């Protein structure tokens, strides 16, 4: 599918980080990927994959946020309609990252303190976690790691010209969502995960494809497409292990920026936990930084404020 993205591309020049491809070109590439996903869903290995339905509250939230002027009253109603989600918003508003003055005690107070961007991100994360259950011990802390990656991506987006922090957060949250979906759908996928993590002769997705004729990047893109996420997010999830996309005229620049920023966010969150760099970072980290036009000095400047944000959560 990656080659389909690259060939017959519009002759648009490679853009700087965060810039947007012309709408027509972006749509062309997105439609191509969607056709491939639909074909694999009907006739290929994705026929066996069970995609959980998008929660109705998340659909309502997407509609409310998509309006030229976001419908704050509707967002408030959605937040208050689920007690656990409302409690999550209040708890987040009273966390060290946001606490100021008197504690927030209502959904409205929490939303006012958090602001629209953080409120929407918190609600989205809550709804996704509860729609896609992750129980196996192998995926312990899956959603915690996803939330940290999403926060790191949103932080990076704020440092880059033209990249939406909301888009980046969503991409980080959904980036590995194909893994729990595959684990629930395919017999033997747990063994594939263990094998993929242990092998040094080929990549994680190569092992997935060898065993199941699909991988978590494809399945994650299918979830994102089924749930109606923004086209750059769908493309970035599909390509997040394919770094030949960086600099390719066959992939919209916004999706390329999300791919590069996702690799950086993954690296920074792993470094925070004292984990060794992933193979993708060792092989492609410099390429991602070049695409983002980021040097060592910027990384050092970002490290402390980012770590403070992640620690507060």
N, C-alpha and C positions, 0 to 999 in steps of 0.2 A: 504493500500500500504506500510505503514511503516514496518509492520511485514514481508512483502516479502523482504524488504531490509535486514532484520536481519537474517532470517533463511537461512539455506543452505549456510552460509557465508564461504568464504575461511578462513582457520585457520591461519590467519596472526595475529601477536601480536599487541596490541594497541601501537601506536607510540606516540612520543612526538609531541608538537605543531608544525605545519607547515611541518611535514614530509609527504612523499608521499607513498601511497600504491603501491604495484607492479602493473604495467600497466594492466596485465591480470585480476587481481582481480577488479580493478577500472572499467574496461570495463564491467565485468560481472554484477556488481551492476548497472551501468548506463543503460545497455541494459534491465535489469529487470524493472527499473523504466520507461524507454521509452515504453516498451511493455504495462505496466499498463496504461500509459497516452494514448497510441494509442487505447487500448481497450475501455477506458472510453470515448474517443473522438468518437469512432464509435458506441458504444452500450450503453453508460451510460449518466450521467448528463452533461458531457462536450459537448454533441451534440448541445446544445443550445448556447454555448459560441462562440462569434464572436472574433476570434483572428486577430488583424490587421496585415497586411503583414509587413515583415521586410523591411525598406526603402532600396532602391537599393544603395544609397550612403553608408549606414551602411554595406551592404554586401561587397561592394568594399573596404571599410576601413578594415573590418575583414580580407579579402584576403591579402591586402597589409601588415597588421601587422603580419600575420601568417607566412610570408616567413622567412627563416633563417636570412636574412638581410632585415629588413623592407624596403619597397619600399617608400622612402621619397618623391620622385618625384610624385608618384601616390597619396600619402597622401596630398601633397601640391595642386595637381589638384582637389582633392575632396573638400578640404577646400575652394578653390577659386571658386568652381562651384556654391556655394550658398552664396549670398551676406550677408544674415542675419547670417549665420554660420561664415563667414569670419569676420564680424563685432564683433561677440561674441568672437572670438579668440583674436582679437586686443584689445577689451575692457578688457578681462581677463589678457592679457599680461601687460596692463597698470594699473591693480589694485594694491593696496598697497602691496599685497602679492608678486608680481613679478616686480613691477616697479623699474627701475634702469637706470639712465642716461637719454638719449633722449627718448621721447615716441616712441613706436612701431607704425608704420603707415601702414605697409603692412602685408599680411598674412605671408610672409617669415620671416620678422622681428619678428612677434609674435611667430611663431613656434620656431625660434632660441632661443628666450628668455624663452619660456615655457619648451622646451625640448619635446622629443617624448612622454613620459608617460603622461604628463599633456595635451599636444595637443590632443592625442588620447582620453583621458578621457573627455575633453571638447567637442570634436566633437561628441563622443558617446552620451553624455548627451543631447546635442542640438538635435540630430536626434531622440532620443527616445522621448523626450518631444513633438516634433512636429508630431510624428507618433501616439501617444496615447494621445488624447485630454482629458483634465481634466477640466471640466467647473463647475460642481455643487459646490455651496458654502460649502457643507460639506467637500469637498476635497481641500479647499483653502490652498495654500502653499504646495500642495502635492509634486510637483517636487522640490521645494526649500528644503523641509525636506529630500527628497530622495538624493539630491546632497550633503547635509550636512552629511547624514549617509554614503554616498559613500566616501566622503573625510575622515571622521573619520575612516572608515574601512581601507582605503589605509594607513593612518597614523599608525594604529595599526599593519598592515602587515609589515611596515618598521621596527618595533621593534621586530618582531618575526622571527625566523630562517626558511627560506625555503618557506614562503608564498608570492606569487607574489602580489605586490601592485595593479597592473593592474587588476588581477583576483578579488582581494578584492573590488576594486572600482566598477567593473561591478556588483558584487554580491550586494553591497549596493544600487546601482542605481535601480536594478531590483527587489529588495527584496519584495516590496509590490505592484508590478505592476499588480498583479491579482485583486486588489481592484477596480481600475477604469475600468478594463475590465469587471468584474462582474457587476459593476454599469451600464455600457452601455448595457449589454447583458440580464440581468435578471430583470423582473418586481418584484418590492418589495424589491430589495436588499438594497435600501436606508434605509428602515425600519429595515432591518436586521442589518445594521451597527449601527443604534441607539440602538437597543436592545442589540447587542453584547457588546457595550461600557458600557451599564448600568448594565448588569447582573454581579453578583458577585458569583453565584453558579456554573458557568461553564465558560470555556474558550471562547475566540472570535471564534476560528475555530469550536468549538463544536456547537455554535449557528448557524454559517454558514451552517454546515452540517445538523443540525436539520431542517433548513428551505429550503435548496436548494440541499442537497445531494452532495455538494462539498464545497470547501473553497478556499480562496485566495492563499494559499500555493500551492495547486494543480494547480490552473489556472496560477499562476505565473511561475511555473515550465514548464507548457505547452507553455507559451509564450517564455520562455528562450530556450526550446527545439526546437520550431518552428523557432526561429530566429538564431539557430545554435550557441548558446553560449556554452562555455566550460562545459564539463560534471560535474566537481566539483561545478560549479555555479548552474547548473540545480538541482543537488542533494541538495545543501545547501538551495536553495529557497524552495524546496519541504519539507525540514525538519526543517525550521527555527522556528517552534513552537513545535517541537518534541525533547525534550532534553534527552529522553532516548537514542537517537542516540549517545550521547557523551559516549565514552568508548565502544561502540558496535563494535564487530568484523565484523558486517554485513554492515558497512558503511565505505568507504575509509577515512583514517585519514585527508586528505586535505579537504574533505567536512565537516568533524566534526569540524576542526579548523575554517572554514568559518562560521559554525553555531554558535560556541562559540564567535567568534570575532564580528559577527553581533549583538548578544545580548549585548555585551559590547559597541559597537558603538551606538546602540540605547539608551542605558542608558546614555552615556556621552553626546549625543546631547540633550536628554530630560533634563538632569541636567543643561546644558547650558541655556535652555529656562526657567528654574525655574519650570519645571513640576514635578509632583510626579512620583516616579519610577513605571514602569509598573509591572503588576502581574508576568509576566515571569521573570523579574529581581529579584523580591523578592523571588520567588520560586526556581529559577535555577541559579541566578547570581554566587553564590559560586562554583557551579559545573562547570560553564563555565570558571571561573578564574582558577580553578584547572586544567582543561584540557589545558588551555593556559600557565600554570605555571607562573601566574602573581600574585603578592602579593600587599598589600596596598601601599608599598613604590613605586613600579613601577607606579601604578595609579597616585599617587601624582606627580611623576616626569613628567609624560606625560601630566597632565591636562593643565598646563599653555601653553606649545608650541602648543598643539592641539587647545585650545581655541583661541589663537592668529591667527592660520591659518583659523579657521572657521569665526572669526570676520572679517578678511581681505576680505573674500569672501562676 
